[in-house]
C-alpha cells in the first residue's frame, strides 16, 4: 500500500518535475537541496524517484512490490473490496496493481521494468501448470521477444563511433561494446 501511495503522489514529479518527498523533507530539515535538482528528465517527463535516491532504485522497489502484489492477489491475501472505494466492479488488487504498474513505468528505467516482467513471468509459472497450451504459447512469445531484443541490441551496439552516432548514448554503448566483442573474438 505504501508503494502505491508513493506511485500516486509521484505523478506530480513525473509531470511537473517536482519531487514531493524532497520538498517535504526539505522543509523539515533545512539546508537540503532544491527538490528540482534531483529530478532527471527523459522524453520530456521527469523520472520519478519518490523517497529513493534515484529512479532506478524506485523502479526496483516498484517492481518487487508489483511481483509481491501479484502473488498476494493470486493467493487471495487481499480482501476483494475496500470500504472506502464505492465502485463495486473495481476490485482492490487490480487497483493497486494498476497503480504499481504506472509507478514502475513512470521511473522510465529499462532494467527494473525488464526485471519485473521476467519476475512476473516466473511467478506465473505455478499457476500455468494446469494449462500446457498456455505454457507453450507464452514460451513462444518469450522466444520471439528474446530474438527481437537480441536483434535490436546488435543493431544498437554495432554503431561505429568513428563514422557516426545519433546521440551520446549510442556513442557510449559503442565504446562499451568494443571490448566485449574483442573478448569474444579472443575466446573463440
C-alpha positions in Angstrom: 0.0 0.0 0.0 2.9 2.4 0.7 4.4 1.8 -2.7 1.0 2.5 -4.3 0.9 5.7 -2.3 4.4 6.7 -3.4 3.4 6.0 -7.1 0.2 8.0 -6.8 2.0 11.0 -5.2 4.9 10.8 -7.7 2.6 11.7 -10.6 3.5 15.3 -9.8 7.1 14.5 -10.1 6.5 12.8 -13.4 4.5 15.6 -14.9 5.9 18.8 -13.2 9.4 17.8 -12.2 8.9 18.5 -8.5 9.8 15.7 -6.1 7.1 15.9 -3.4 9.2 13.8 -0.9 12.3 16.1 -1.2 10.0 19.1 -0.8 8.6 17.8 2.5 11.9 16.7 3.9 13.5 20.0 2.8 11.1 21.9 5.0 11.7 19.6 7.9 15.4 19.6 7.5 16.8 23.0 6.5 19.8 23.1 4.2 18.5 20.3 2.0 19.0 20.7 -1.8 16.4 22.1 -4.1 13.8 19.4 -5.0 14.2 20.2 -8.7 17.9 19.3 -8.7 17.4 15.6 -8.3 14.8 15.1 -11.0 16.1 13.6 -14.2 14.3 14.0 -17.4 13.7 11.6 -20.2 11.4 12.2 -23.2 10.3 15.5 -21.6 9.0 13.9 -18.4 10.5 13.6 -15.0 11.7 10.2 -14.0 10.1 9.6 -10.6 12.4 8.7 -7.7 10.0 9.2 -4.9 11.7 9.0 -1.5 14.5 6.9 -3.0 17.8 8.4 -4.1 17.5 7.5 -7.8 14.8 6.5 -10.3 16.4 3.1 -10.7 16.1 2.4 -7.0 12.4 3.5 -7.2 11.9 1.2 -10.2 13.4 -1.8 -8.3 11.1 -1.2 -5.3 8.1 -0.8 -7.6 9.0 -3.9 -9.5 9.4 -6.0 -6.3 6.2 -4.5 -5.0 4.4 -5.4 -8.2 5.5 -9.0 -8.1 4.5 -9.4 -4.4 1.2 -7.7 -5.1 0.5 -10.2 -7.9 1.3 -13.0 -5.6 -1.0 -11.6 -2.9 -3.8 -11.1 -5.4 -3.4 -14.6 -6.8 -3.2 -16.3 -3.4 -6.2 -14.4 -2.0 -4.3 -12.4 0.5 -6.3 -9.3 0.0 -9.9 -8.6 0.7 -11.9 -8.2 -2.5 -13.1 -4.7 -1.9 -12.1 -1.8 0.3 -14.8 0.0 2.3 -13.8 3.5 1.1 -14.0 2.6 -2.6 -17.7 2.9 -3.6 -17.3 1.3 -7.1 -18.5 -2.3 -6.9 -16.9 -3.6 -10.1 -13.3 -2.5 -9.3 -11.5 -4.9 -7.1 -8.9 -3.8 -4.7 -6.0 -5.9 -6.0 -6.5 -4.6 -9.6 -6.4 -1.0 -8.5 -3.1 -1.5 -6.6 -1.6 -3.5 -9.5 -2.5 -0.7 -11.9 -1.0 2.0 -9.7 2.2 0.0 -9.2 2.5 -0.7 -12.9 2.1 3.1 -13.6 4.7 3.8 -10.9 7.1 1.4 -12.5 6.6 2.8 -15.9 7.0 6.4 -14.6 10.5 5.6 -13.4 11.5 5.2 -17.1 14.1 2.7 -16.1 14.5 -0.2 -18.5 16.3 -2.6 -16.2 13.7 -2.6 -13.4 10.9 -2.9 -16.0 12.5 -5.9 -17.7 13.3 -7.5 -14.4 9.7 -7.0 -13.2 8.4 -8.5 -16.4 10.7 -11.5 -16.1 9.8 -11.9 -12.4 6.1 -11.7 -13.2 6.6 -14.4 -15.9 8.5 -16.7 -13.4 5.9 -16.1 -10.7 3.1 -17.1 -13.2 4.6 -20.5 -13.9 3.0 -22.4 -11.0 -0.5 -21.1 -12.0 0.0 -22.3 -15.6 0.9 -25.9 -14.8 -2.6 -27.0 -15.4 -2.7 -25.4 -18.8 0.1 -26.8 -21.0 -1.1 -24.9 -24.1 -0.8 -21.6 -22.2 2.8 -22.5 -21.2 3.6 -23.3 -24.9 2.0 -20.0 -26.1 3.9 -17.9 -23.5 7.1 -19.8 -24.2 6.8 -19.0 -27.9 6.1 -15.3 -27.2 9.1 -15.2 -24.8 11.4 -16.8 -27.5 10.1 -14.3 -30.1 10.8 -11.4 -27.7 14.3 -12.6 -27.0 15.1 -12.9 -30.7 13.8 -9.4 -31.4 15.6 -8.0 -28.3 18.9 -9.6 -29.5 18.5 -8.2 -33.0 17.8 -4.7 -31.6 20.7 -4.9 -29.2 23.1 -6.0 -32.0 21.8 -3.2 -34.2 22.1 -0.7 -31.4 25.6 -1.6 -30.4 27.0 -2.0 -33.9 27.5 1.7 -34.3 31.0 2.7 -35.4 31.9 5.7 -33.3 34.3 7.0 -35.9 31.6 7.2 -38.6 28.5 8.4 -36.9 26.5 8.2 -33.7 23.0 9.6 -33.4 23.4 10.5 -29.8 25.7 10.4 -26.7 24.0 7.2 -25.5 24.9 5.3 -28.8 28.4 6.5 -28.6 28.7 5.3 -25.0 27.2 1.9 -25.9 29.5 1.5 -28.9 32.5 2.4 -26.7 31.5 -0.3 -24.2 30.6 -2.9 -26.8 34.0 -2.8 -28.5 35.9 -4.5 -25.6 33.2 -7.1 -25.3 33.4 -8.0 -29.0 37.2 -8.2 -28.8 37.0 -10.5 -25.7 34.6 -12.9 -27.6 36.9 -13.0 -30.6 39.9 -14.0 -28.5 38.0 -16.8 -26.7 36.7 -18.3 -29.9 
